[in-house]
């Protein structure tokens, strides 16, 4: 589909909670995040993307987990916000959006 030709939906697993970690790494690889006003080099592209993705950076934390001594693994999940779901539908994404991140988090819990 031409709408999604230059975009990819990624599931990233950062090892630390460093601020801007995903944004910096993706920019270094030459693939700034959609709507990233800090790390995207083309302001015209960012403005077009902001209209496409609800006026925000297209970045979402779908799961956070920590290991606590004596407590075990604590995890919290969050669904993709409505404005980002709409952006994907508008762009022609055909994956079931409620499943984004679910299969990976299941395999991660099976590993650990």
Number of C-alpha atoms within 10 A of each C-alpha: 8 8 10 13 8 8 12 10 11 9 13 10 13 9 7 7 9 8 8 10 12 17 17 16 12 13 15 11 8 11 16 20 23 22 24 22 18 14 19 18 13 10 14 9 14 23 15 13 21 17 12 20 20 16 15 17 17 18 15 12 14 16 14 13 10 10 10 9 7 6 7 9 12 10 10 10 13 11 16 18 10 10 15 20 18 17 17 18 14 13 17 13 16 8 10 9 16 10 11 16 19 15 9 14 17 10 10 11 9 8 7 6
